Amino acid sequence: MATANHSEKIEICDVEGCNSDAERSFNYKQVSETSLVLKPGEYRQVHLCKEHYRDFKKQTKKTRGLDRIY
């Protein structure tokens, strides 16, 4: 029986100057509201490494809390 390996493709972090492996991906609109500077190009999904994911969480903590309430 064949198995699907969806995680074979390793993505690279889309933040300018970062070449680490991506841990998570988010909608472009969510990431564009933070101070993270992305590499040039068009994105639907933005891939973030562990370090930049931590920065993203810190910067969006308040809005994520408000989203949970409503």
Secondary structure, DSSP 8 states (H G I E B T S, - for coil): -----TT-S--B--BTT--SB--EEEEHHHHHTSS--B-SS--SEEEE-HHHHHHHHHHTHHHHHHHHH-
